[in-house]
Amino acid sequence: MGAHGLAETLALGFSFFAASVVASLIIYFFSNPTRRDLVITGAGAVAMALYFGLAGEPHMRVIGFGCYWGFFAFLYTFVQAGMEKTGRRRMPTLEAMILVPTTVLGMLPASALVAFFTIETWDYYLYAIDWAYGYPPSFWAGQLVQNNFWLRVICEFSYLNLPGALVLLWSLERRRDPLRARQILVCTMTLAACGVALYYVCPGVGAVVVFKEKFPDVAPPISVVPVLQMHPINFPRNCLPSLHTSWCLTILLYAFQRPARLLERVGWTVLSIFTLMYALSCGHYMADMFAAMPFFLAIYFVSRRAEWPSRQAFWPVVSGLAGFYLAWVAFLRFGQSVYSMTPLIPWGVSVATVALTLVAMRWFHARLVPAEEPAEAGQGALSPAAV
């Protein structure tokens, strides 16, 4: 059982890494490769697919081929750069191409360390507040997604390819506002680093791991669930906050700030909904997603601190949002006697969280002033010229 669980964990990790390589392939396409380069890298991807094969369902095969193409494009570009055959104008974009899978690859051992140091998890308290909503939303989402094949495929595809969606948003923003594109990368990677660090504080493995074969058809009452939850290190940890919720908020916030067409905005919204449905149905609880809102806002505000008119007022606002996230943690851990009284309490706190998020964003954007691009904009993968 342990070896099987470890294999599943490694497969999930590879899926995320493969999706990030596909995202770096999108950056490669935006680096203006020549037709000759595209033919060579595409042929290399076909050769890798023929040699190593493509397994799984059709959508996973598409991801696999994109991973082969992205990996071969990286190797080919690396050789070109070593032979000084890559133009200087392309180098900043190619540096960003390397950055995306490197970040994801760094998160995998970081997440594994969380599991190594957190044998005991908070799943009892997370499930308790899930039940306090009236019926566990994680089981409702699990029944909806896991029992409908095509819905599961679409949700899984959206969930695994969220790095690609972020890169696509970055590439679209890069053409209009390089500084804003830089903010997207900074915000995304800061969310990842801080989110993994917070998993040490309140780790969880999700209802799909805790209840195994009972999930999602039978939701056990909280009275029969042990308070002490201990799970092997081969199950990845995720809890407060939900990083996928934070990244979906990043996509929605930046996408709706762009002068985009209605169809494009609908596409980003649908992608985010499918991603969140899959997250709730396979490893998260409802509280994870609501707690991610003040967490995301604090990081988002920091990523745009250069546009804030008053430095004295900036940090109290960010500290207040961080404190609101910590209040969610304390409410989850120590407030069971309160939120179990009536479903109105957890729903009320959740609605208040959404309202605070919307009001804070509106208040923040109303006070921003345009930031000037740095004079030395041509250096580094995260400079405006680089992205």
C-alpha positions as a Markdown table, in Angstrom:
| # | Residue | x | y | z |
|---|---|---|---|---|
| 1 | Met | 0.0 | 0.0 | 0.0 |
| 2 | Gly | 2.8 | 2.4 | 0.9 |
| 3 | Ala | 4.7 | 1.7 | -2.4 |
| 4 | His | 1.5 | 2.2 | -4.3 |
| 5 | Gly | 0.8 | 5.5 | -2.6 |
| 6 | Leu | 4.3 | 6.6 | -3.2 |
| 7 | Ala | 4.0 | 5.8 | -6.9 |
| 8 | Glu | 0.8 | 7.8 | -7.1 |
| 9 | Thr | 2.5 | 10.7 | -5.4 |
| 10 | Leu | 5.4 | 10.6 | -7.8 |
| 11 | Ala | 3.0 | 10.4 | -10.7 |
| 12 | Leu | 1.1 | 13.4 | -9.5 |
| 13 | Gly | 4.3 | 15.3 | -9.0 |
| 14 | Phe | 5.4 | 14.4 | -12.6 |
| 15 | Ser | 2.1 | 15.6 | -13.9 |
| 16 | Phe | 2.6 | 19.0 | -12.4 |
| 17 | Phe | 6.2 | 19.1 | -13.7 |
| 18 | Ala | 5.1 | 18.0 | -17.1 |
| 19 | Ala | 2.4 | 20.7 | -17.2 |
| 20 | Ser | 5.1 | 23.3 | -16.2 |
| 21 | Val | 7.3 | 22.1 | -19.1 |
| 22 | Val | 4.3 | 22.6 | -21.4 |
| 23 | Ala | 4.0 | 26.1 | -19.9 |
| 24 | Ser | 7.7 | 26.8 | -20.7 |
| 25 | Leu | 7.0 | 25.6 | -24.3 |
| 26 | Ile | 4.4 | 28.4 | -24.6 |
| 27 | Ile | 7.1 | 30.9 | -23.6 |
| 28 | Tyr | 9.4 | 29.3 | -26.2 |
| 29 | Phe | 6.7 | 29.9 | -28.9 |
| 30 | Phe | 6.6 | 33.6 | -27.8 |
| 31 | Ser | 10.4 | 33.9 | -28.1 |
| 32 | Asn | 10.0 | 34.1 | -31.9 |
| 33 | Pro | 11.7 | 30.9 | -32.9 |
| 34 | Thr | 12.6 | 30.4 | -36.5 |
| 35 | Arg | 10.7 | 28.0 | -38.7 |
| 36 | Arg | 13.8 | 25.8 | -38.8 |
| 37 | Asp | 13.9 | 25.7 | -35.0 |
| 38 | Leu | 10.2 | 24.8 | -34.8 |
| 39 | Val | 10.7 | 21.9 | -37.2 |
| 40 | Ile | 13.8 | 20.6 | -35.4 |
| 41 | Thr | 12.2 | 20.8 | -31.9 |
| 42 | Gly | 8.9 | 19.3 | -33.2 |
| 43 | Ala | 10.8 | 16.4 | -34.9 |
| 44 | Gly | 12.7 | 15.8 | -31.6 |
| 45 | Ala | 9.4 | 15.7 | -29.7 |
| 46 | Val | 8.0 | 13.2 | -32.2 |
| 47 | Ala | 11.1 | 11.1 | -31.8 |
| 48 | Met | 10.9 | 11.1 | -28.0 |
| 49 | Ala | 7.2 | 10.2 | -28.2 |
| 50 | Leu | 8.0 | 7.2 | -30.5 |
| 51 | Tyr | 10.8 | 6.0 | -28.3 |
| 52 | Phe | 9.3 | 6.6 | -24.8 |
| 53 | Gly | 5.6 | 6.3 | -25.8 |
| 54 | Leu | 2.5 | 8.2 | -24.7 |
| 55 | Ala | 0.3 | 6.6 | -22.0 |
| 56 | Gly | -2.9 | 7.4 | -20.3 |
| 57 | Glu | -6.1 | 9.1 | -21.4 |
| 58 | Pro | -6.1 | 11.3 | -24.5 |
| 59 | His | -5.8 | 14.6 | -22.7 |
| 60 | Met | -2.8 | 13.2 | -20.7 |
| 61 | Arg | -1.2 | 12.1 | -24.0 |
| 62 | Val | -1.5 | 15.7 | -25.3 |
| 63 | Ile | 0.2 | 16.9 | -22.1 |
| 64 | Gly | 2.9 | 14.2 | -22.5 |
| 65 | Phe | 3.6 | 15.3 | -26.1 |
| 66 | Gly | 3.8 | 18.9 | -25.0 |
| 67 | Cys | 6.2 | 17.9 | -22.3 |
| 68 | Tyr | 8.5 | 16.1 | -24.8 |
| 69 | Trp | 8.4 | 19.1 | -27.1 |
| 70 | Gly | 9.1 | 21.5 | -24.2 |
| 71 | Phe | 12.0 | 19.4 | -22.9 |
| 72 | Phe | 13.6 | 19.0 | -26.3 |
| 73 | Ala | 13.1 | 22.7 | -27.0 |
| 74 | Phe | 14.9 | 23.5 | -23.8 |
| 75 | Leu | 17.8 | 21.2 | -24.7 |
| 76 | Tyr | 18.0 | 22.6 | -28.2 |
| 77 | Thr | 17.9 | 26.2 | -27.0 |
| 78 | Phe | 20.6 | 25.4 | -24.3 |
| 79 | Val | 22.9 | 24.0 | -27.0 |
| 80 | Gln | 22.2 | 27.1 | -29.2 |
| 81 | Ala | 23.0 | 29.4 | -26.4 |
| 82 | Gly | 26.2 | 27.6 | -25.7 |
| 83 | Met | 27.2 | 27.9 | -29.3 |
| 84 | Glu | 26.3 | 31.6 | -29.2 |
| 85 | Lys | 23.7 | 31.1 | -31.9 |
| 86 | Thr | 20.8 | 32.6 | -29.9 |
| 87 | Gly | 20.2 | 36.3 | -30.4 |
| 88 | Arg | 20.5 | 38.5 | -27.4 |
| 89 | Arg | 16.9 | 39.7 | -27.8 |
| 90 | Arg | 15.6 | 36.2 | -27.2 |
| 91 | Met | 17.7 | 35.4 | -24.1 |
| 92 | Pro | 15.5 | 37.2 | -21.5 |
| 93 | Thr | 12.4 | 35.3 | -22.7 |
| 94 | Leu | 14.4 | 32.0 | -22.8 |
| 95 | Glu | 15.5 | 32.7 | -19.2 |
| 96 | Ala | 11.8 | 32.9 | -18.2 |
| 97 | Met | 11.2 | 29.7 | -20.1 |
| 98 | Ile | 13.7 | 27.9 | -17.8 |
| 99 | Leu | 12.3 | 29.6 | -14.7 |
| 100 | Val | 8.8 | 28.1 | -14.8 |
| 101 | Pro | 9.7 | 24.3 | -14.7 |
| 102 | Thr | 12.6 | 25.1 | -12.3 |
| 103 | Thr | 10.2 | 26.7 | -9.9 |
| 104 | Val | 7.8 | 23.7 | -10.0 |
| 105 | Leu | 10.7 | 21.3 | -9.7 |
| 106 | Gly | 11.8 | 23.1 | -6.6 |
| 107 | Met | 8.3 | 22.9 | -5.1 |
| 108 | Leu | 8.2 | 19.1 | -5.3 |
| 109 | Pro | 11.0 | 18.4 | -2.8 |
| 110 | Ala | 9.8 | 21.3 | -0.7 |
| 111 | Ser | 6.3 | 19.7 | -0.5 |
| 112 | Ala | 7.8 | 16.4 | 0.3 |
| 113 | Leu | 9.7 | 17.9 | 3.2 |
| 114 | Val | 6.3 | 19.2 | 4.6 |
| 115 | Ala | 5.0 | 15.6 | 4.6 |
| 116 | Phe | 8.2 | 14.4 | 6.3 |
| 117 | Phe | 7.9 | 16.8 | 9.2 |
| 118 | Thr | 4.1 | 16.8 | 9.5 |
| 119 | Ile | 3.0 | 13.2 | 10.2 |
| 120 | Glu | 0.0 | 14.6 | 12.2 |
| 121 | Thr | -2.5 | 16.6 | 10.1 |
| 122 | Trp | -5.4 | 18.9 | 10.6 |
| 123 | Asp | -7.9 | 16.9 | 8.6 |
| 124 | Tyr | -10.3 | 16.4 | 11.6 |
| 125 | Tyr | -10.8 | 20.2 | 12.0 |
| 126 | Leu | -11.0 | 20.8 | 8.3 |
| 127 | Tyr | -13.6 | 18.0 | 8.0 |
| 128 | Ala | -15.5 | 19.4 | 11.0 |
| 129 | Ile | -15.9 | 22.8 | 9.5 |
| 130 | Asp | -16.8 | 21.1 | 6.2 |
| 131 | Trp | -19.7 | 19.4 | 8.0 |
| 132 | Ala | -20.6 | 22.6 | 9.7 |
| 133 | Tyr | -21.7 | 24.0 | 6.3 |
| 134 | Gly | -24.6 | 21.5 | 6.4 |
| 135 | Tyr | -23.0 | 18.8 | 4.2 |
| 136 | Pro | -19.3 | 18.4 | 3.4 |
| 137 | Pro | -18.7 | 20.5 | 0.1 |
| 138 | Ser | -15.7 | 18.2 | -0.6 |
| 139 | Phe | -18.0 | 15.2 | -0.8 |
| 140 | Trp | -20.5 | 17.1 | -2.9 |
| 141 | Ala | -17.8 | 18.2 | -5.4 |
| 142 | Gly | -16.4 | 14.6 | -5.4 |
| 143 | Gln | -19.7 | 13.1 | -6.3 |
| 144 | Leu | -20.2 | 15.6 | -9.0 |
| 145 | Val | -16.7 | 15.4 | -10.6 |
| 146 | Gln | -15.6 | 11.8 | -9.9 |
| 147 | Asn | -18.9 | 10.2 | -11.1 |
| 148 | Asn | -19.0 | 12.1 | -14.4 |
| 149 | Phe | -16.2 | 11.0 | -16.8 |
| 150 | Trp | -16.1 | 14.0 | -19.1 |
| 151 | Leu | -16.5 | 16.5 | -16.3 |
| 152 | Arg | -13.6 | 14.8 | -14.5 |
| 153 | Val | -11.4 | 14.9 | -17.6 |
| 154 | Ile | -12.1 | 18.6 | -18.2 |
| 155 | Cys | -11.6 | 19.5 | -14.5 |
| 156 | Glu | -8.4 | 17.4 | -14.3 |
| 157 | Phe | -7.0 | 18.9 | -17.5 |
| 158 | Ser | -7.7 | 22.4 | -16.1 |
| 159 | Tyr | -6.2 | 21.6 | -12.7 |
| 160 | Leu | -3.0 | 20.1 | -14.0 |
| 161 | Asn | -2.5 | 22.8 | -16.7 |
| 162 | Leu | -2.9 | 25.8 | -14.4 |
| 163 | Pro | 0.8 | 26.7 | -14.9 |
| 164 | Gly | 0.2 | 26.8 | -18.6 |
| 165 | Ala | -2.8 | 29.1 | -18.1 |
| 166 | Leu | -0.7 | 31.5 | -15.9 |
| 167 | Val | 2.0 | 31.5 | -18.6 |
| 168 | Leu | -0.6 | 32.2 | -21.3 |
| 169 | Leu | -1.9 | 35.1 | -19.3 |
| 170 | Trp | 1.7 | 36.4 | -18.8 |
| 171 | Ser | 2.4 | 36.2 | -22.5 |
| 172 | Leu | -0.8 | 38.1 | -23.4 |
| 173 | Glu | 0.0 | 40.8 | -20.8 |
| 174 | Arg | 3.6 | 41.0 | -21.9 |
| 175 | Arg | 2.5 | 42.5 | -25.2 |
| 176 | Arg | 0.5 | 45.2 | -23.6 |
| 177 | Asp | 2.3 | 46.0 | -20.3 |
| 178 | Pro | 5.7 | 44.3 | -19.6 |
| 179 | Leu | 5.7 | 45.7 | -16.0 |
| 180 | Arg | 2.3 | 44.1 | -15.3 |
| 181 | Ala | 3.6 | 40.8 | -16.8 |
| 182 | Arg | 6.5 | 40.9 | -14.4 |
| 183 | Gln | 4.1 | 41.4 | -11.5 |
| 184 | Ile | 2.2 | 38.2 | -12.6 |
| 185 | Leu | 5.4 | 36.1 | -12.4 |
| 186 | Val | 6.5 | 37.7 | -9.1 |
| 187 | Cys | 3.0 | 37.2 | -7.5 |
| 188 | Thr | 2.7 | 33.6 | -8.8 |
| 189 | Met | 6.1 | 32.5 | -7.4 |
| 190 | Thr | 5.7 | 34.3 | -4.1 |
| 191 | Leu | 2.4 | 32.6 | -3.6 |
| 192 | Ala | 4.1 | 29.2 | -4.2 |
| 193 | Ala | 6.9 | 29.9 | -1.8 |
| 194 | Cys | 4.7 | 31.3 | 1.0 |
| 195 | Gly | 2.0 | 28.7 | 0.5 |
| 196 | Val | 4.4 | 25.7 | 0.8 |
| 197 | Ala | 5.9 | 27.3 | 4.0 |
| 198 | Leu | 2.4 | 27.7 | 5.5 |
| 199 | Tyr | 1.7 | 24.0 | 4.9 |
| 200 | Tyr | 4.0 | 23.3 | 7.8 |
| 201 | Val | 1.6 | 25.3 | 10.1 |
| 202 | Cys | -1.7 | 23.6 | 9.2 |
| 203 | Pro | -1.1 | 20.5 | 6.9 |
| 204 | Gly | -3.9 | 18.3 | 5.5 |
| 205 | Val | -4.2 | 15.5 | 3.0 |
| 206 | Gly | -7.8 | 15.9 | 2.0 |
| 207 | Ala | -11.0 | 13.8 | 2.3 |
| 208 | Val | -10.0 | 11.6 | -0.6 |
| 209 | Val | -7.0 | 10.3 | 1.5 |
| 210 | Val | -8.7 | 10.3 | 4.9 |
| 211 | Phe | -11.8 | 8.3 | 3.9 |
| 212 | Lys | -10.3 | 6.3 | 1.0 |
| 213 | Glu | -13.0 | 4.0 | -0.6 |
| 214 | Lys | -15.9 | 5.9 | 1.2 |
| 215 | Phe | -15.1 | 9.0 | -0.7 |
| 216 | Pro | -17.1 | 10.6 | -2.3 |
| 217 | Asp | -20.2 | 8.4 | -1.9 |
| 218 | Val | -20.5 | 8.2 | 1.9 |
| 219 | Ala | -19.7 | 11.2 | 4.2 |
| 220 | Pro | -19.1 | 9.8 | 7.7 |
| 221 | Pro | -20.4 | 12.0 | 10.6 |
| 222 | Ile | -17.8 | 14.0 | 12.4 |
| 223 | Ser | -18.5 | 12.0 | 15.6 |
| 224 | Val | -16.8 | 8.9 | 14.2 |
| 225 | Val | -13.7 | 10.6 | 12.8 |
| 226 | Pro | -10.6 | 10.4 | 15.0 |
| 227 | Val | -9.3 | 13.8 | 16.2 |
| 228 | Leu | -5.7 | 12.6 | 15.8 |
| 229 | Gln | -5.0 | 12.2 | 12.1 |
| 230 | Met | -1.7 | 10.7 | 11.2 |
| 231 | His | -0.9 | 9.9 | 7.5 |
| 232 | Pro | 2.3 | 8.4 | 5.8 |
| 233 | Ile | 4.7 | 10.8 | 4.2 |
| 234 | Asn | 3.9 | 9.4 | 0.7 |
| 235 | Phe | 0.7 | 11.4 | 0.7 |
| 236 | Pro | 1.3 | 15.1 | -0.3 |
| 237 | Arg | 0.2 | 17.8 | 2.2 |
| 238 | Asn | -2.0 | 20.7 | 1.3 |
| 239 | Cys | -4.3 | 22.8 | 3.5 |
| 240 | Leu | -4.7 | 26.4 | 4.4 |
| 241 | Pro | -4.3 | 28.1 | 2.1 |
| 242 | Ser | -5.2 | 26.5 | -1.2 |
| 243 | Leu | -2.5 | 27.4 | -3.7 |
| 244 | His | -4.7 | 26.6 | -6.6 |
| 245 | Thr | -7.4 | 29.0 | -5.3 |
| 246 | Ser | -4.7 | 31.7 | -5.0 |
| 247 | Trp | -3.5 | 31.1 | -8.5 |
| 248 | Cys | -7.0 | 31.1 | -9.9 |
| 249 | Leu | -7.6 | 34.5 | -8.2 |
| 250 | Thr | -4.3 | 35.7 | -9.8 |
| 251 | Ile | -5.7 | 34.7 | -13.2 |
| 252 | Leu | -9.1 | 36.3 | -12.7 |
| 253 | Leu | -7.8 | 39.5 | -11.2 |
| 254 | Tyr | -5.2 | 40.2 | -13.9 |
| 255 | Ala | -7.4 | 38.9 | -16.7 |
| 256 | Phe | -10.3 | 41.2 | -15.8 |
| 257 | Gln | -7.9 | 44.2 | -15.6 |
| 258 | Arg | -6.9 | 43.6 | -19.3 |
| 259 | Pro | -9.0 | 45.3 | -22.0 |
| 260 | Ala | -10.1 | 41.8 | -23.1 |
| 261 | Arg | -13.1 | 40.6 | -25.1 |
| 262 | Leu | -16.0 | 39.1 | -23.3 |
| 263 | Leu | -15.3 | 35.6 | -24.7 |
| 264 | Glu | -11.7 | 35.7 | -23.3 |
| 265 | Arg | -13.0 | 36.6 | -19.8 |
| 266 | Val | -15.6 | 33.9 | -19.9 |
| 267 | Gly | -12.8 | 31.4 | -20.8 |
| 268 | Trp | -10.6 | 32.4 | -17.8 |
| 269 | Thr | -13.6 | 32.2 | -15.5 |
| 270 | Val | -14.6 | 28.7 | -16.8 |
| 271 | Leu | -11.0 | 27.5 | -16.5 |
| 272 | Ser | -10.9 | 28.7 | -12.9 |
| 273 | Ile | -14.2 | 27.1 | -12.0 |
| 274 | Phe | -13.2 | 23.7 | -13.3 |
| 275 | Thr | -9.8 | 24.0 | -11.5 |
| 276 | Leu | -11.5 | 24.8 | -8.2 |
| 277 | Met | -14.1 | 22.0 | -8.6 |
| 278 | Tyr | -11.3 | 19.5 | -9.1 |
| 279 | Ala | -9.3 | 20.9 | -6.2 |
| 280 | Leu | -12.3 | 20.6 | -3.9 |
| 281 | Ser | -13.1 | 17.1 | -5.2 |
| 282 | Cys | -9.6 | 15.6 | -4.7 |
| 283 | Gly | -7.6 | 17.1 | -1.9 |
| 284 | His | -9.0 | 20.3 | -0.5 |
| 285 | Tyr | -11.8 | 21.4 | 1.9 |
| 286 | Met | -14.0 | 24.5 | 1.5 |
| 287 | Ala | -12.1 | 26.3 | 4.3 |
| 288 | Asp | -8.9 | 26.1 | 2.4 |
| 289 | Met | -10.4 | 28.1 | -0.5 |
| 290 | Phe | -11.9 | 30.8 | 1.6 |
| 291 | Ala | -8.8 | 31.2 | 3.7 |
| 292 | Ala | -6.8 | 31.6 | 0.5 |
| 293 | Met | -8.5 | 34.9 | -0.3 |
| 294 | Pro | -6.8 | 37.1 | 2.4 |
| 295 | Phe | -3.6 | 35.2 | 1.8 |
| 296 | Phe | -3.7 | 35.9 | -1.9 |
| 297 | Leu | -4.6 | 39.6 | -1.4 |
| 298 | Ala | -1.6 | 40.2 | 1.0 |
| 299 | Ile | 0.8 | 38.7 | -1.6 |
| 300 | Tyr | -0.9 | 40.5 | -4.5 |
| 301 | Phe | -0.6 | 43.9 | -2.7 |
| 302 | Val | 3.1 | 43.2 | -2.0 |
| 303 | Ser | 3.7 | 42.4 | -5.6 |
| 304 | Arg | 2.4 | 45.8 | -6.5 |
| 305 | Arg | 3.9 | 47.8 | -3.7 |
| 306 | Ala | 5.7 | 50.1 | -6.2 |
| 307 | Glu | 2.4 | 51.6 | -7.2 |
| 308 | Trp | 1.2 | 52.3 | -3.7 |
| 309 | Pro | 1.3 | 56.0 | -3.0 |
| 310 | Ser | 2.0 | 55.9 | 0.8 |
| 311 | Arg | 4.5 | 53.5 | 2.2 |
| 312 | Gln | 3.4 | 54.2 | 5.8 |
| 313 | Ala | -0.2 | 53.0 | 5.0 |
| 314 | Phe | 0.9 | 50.1 | 2.9 |
| 315 | Trp | 2.2 | 47.7 | 5.6 |
| 316 | Pro | -0.7 | 48.1 | 8.0 |
| 317 | Val | -3.0 | 47.0 | 5.2 |
| 318 | Val | -0.9 | 44.0 | 4.3 |
| 319 | Ser | -0.5 | 43.1 | 8.0 |
| 320 | Gly | -4.3 | 43.3 | 8.4 |
| 321 | Leu | -4.8 | 40.8 | 5.6 |
| 322 | Ala | -2.2 | 38.5 | 7.0 |
| 323 | Gly | -3.9 | 38.8 | 10.4 |
| 324 | Phe | -7.3 | 37.9 | 8.8 |
| 325 | Tyr | -5.7 | 34.7 | 7.3 |
| 326 | Leu | -4.4 | 33.8 | 10.8 |
| 327 | Ala | -7.8 | 34.4 | 12.2 |
| 328 | Trp | -9.1 | 31.8 | 9.8 |
| 329 | Val | -6.5 | 29.4 | 11.0 |
| 330 | Ala | -7.4 | 30.1 | 14.7 |
| 331 | Phe | -11.2 | 29.8 | 13.9 |
| 332 | Leu | -10.6 | 26.5 | 12.2 |
| 333 | Arg | -8.5 | 25.0 | 15.0 |
| 334 | Phe | -10.1 | 26.4 | 18.1 |
| 335 | Gly | -13.6 | 27.5 | 17.1 |
| 336 | Gln | -15.4 | 24.1 | 16.6 |
| 337 | Ser | -17.8 | 24.7 | 19.4 |
| 338 | Val | -18.8 | 28.0 | 17.7 |
| 339 | Tyr | -19.0 | 27.1 | 14.0 |
| 340 | Ser | -20.8 | 23.8 | 14.8 |
| 341 | Met | -23.8 | 25.6 | 16.4 |
| 342 | Thr | -25.4 | 26.4 | 13.1 |
| 343 | Pro | -24.5 | 26.4 | 9.4 |
| 344 | Leu | -25.2 | 30.2 | 9.4 |
| 345 | Ile | -21.9 | 30.8 | 11.2 |
| 346 | Pro | -19.4 | 29.2 | 8.8 |
| 347 | Trp | -21.4 | 30.5 | 5.8 |
| 348 | Gly | -21.5 | 33.9 | 7.4 |
| 349 | Val | -17.8 | 34.0 | 7.9 |
| 350 | Ser | -17.2 | 32.7 | 4.4 |
| 351 | Val | -19.5 | 35.4 | 2.8 |
| 352 | Ala | -17.8 | 38.0 | 5.0 |
| 353 | Thr | -14.4 | 36.8 | 3.6 |
| 354 | Val | -15.6 | 37.2 | 0.0 |
| 355 | Ala | -17.0 | 40.6 | 0.7 |
| 356 | Leu | -13.8 | 41.8 | 2.4 |
| 357 | Thr | -11.8 | 40.5 | -0.5 |
| 358 | Leu | -13.9 | 42.4 | -3.0 |
| 359 | Val | -14.0 | 45.6 | -1.0 |
| 360 | Ala | -10.2 | 45.5 | -0.3 |
| 361 | Met | -9.4 | 45.0 | -4.0 |
| 362 | Arg | -11.6 | 47.9 | -5.0 |
| 363 | Trp | -10.1 | 50.1 | -2.3 |
| 364 | Phe | -6.6 | 49.1 | -3.3 |
| 365 | His | -7.0 | 49.7 | -7.0 |
| 366 | Ala | -8.6 | 53.1 | -6.4 |
| 367 | Arg | -5.5 | 54.3 | -4.7 |
| 368 | Leu | -2.8 | 52.9 | -7.1 |
| 369 | Val | -0.6 | 55.2 | -9.1 |
| 370 | Pro | 1.3 | 54.1 | -12.2 |
| 371 | Ala | 4.8 | 52.8 | -11.5 |
| 372 | Glu | 7.7 | 53.8 | -13.6 |
| 373 | Glu | 9.7 | 51.0 | -15.2 |
| 374 | Pro | 13.2 | 50.6 | -13.9 |
| 375 | Ala | 15.9 | 52.3 | -15.9 |
| 376 | Glu | 17.9 | 49.1 | -16.1 |
| 377 | Ala | 15.1 | 47.0 | -17.6 |
| 378 | Gly | 17.1 | 44.6 | -19.7 |
| 379 | Gln | 18.7 | 42.5 | -17.0 |
| 380 | Gly | 17.4 | 39.3 | -15.4 |
| 381 | Ala | 14.6 | 37.0 | -16.1 |
| 382 | Leu | 12.1 | 38.9 | -14.0 |
| 383 | Ser | 12.9 | 42.4 | -15.3 |
| 384 | Pro | 10.2 | 44.0 | -17.5 |
| 385 | Ala | 12.3 | 43.4 | -20.6 |
| 386 | Ala | 12.6 | 39.7 | -19.6 |
| 387 | Val | 8.9 | 39.1 | -19.4 |
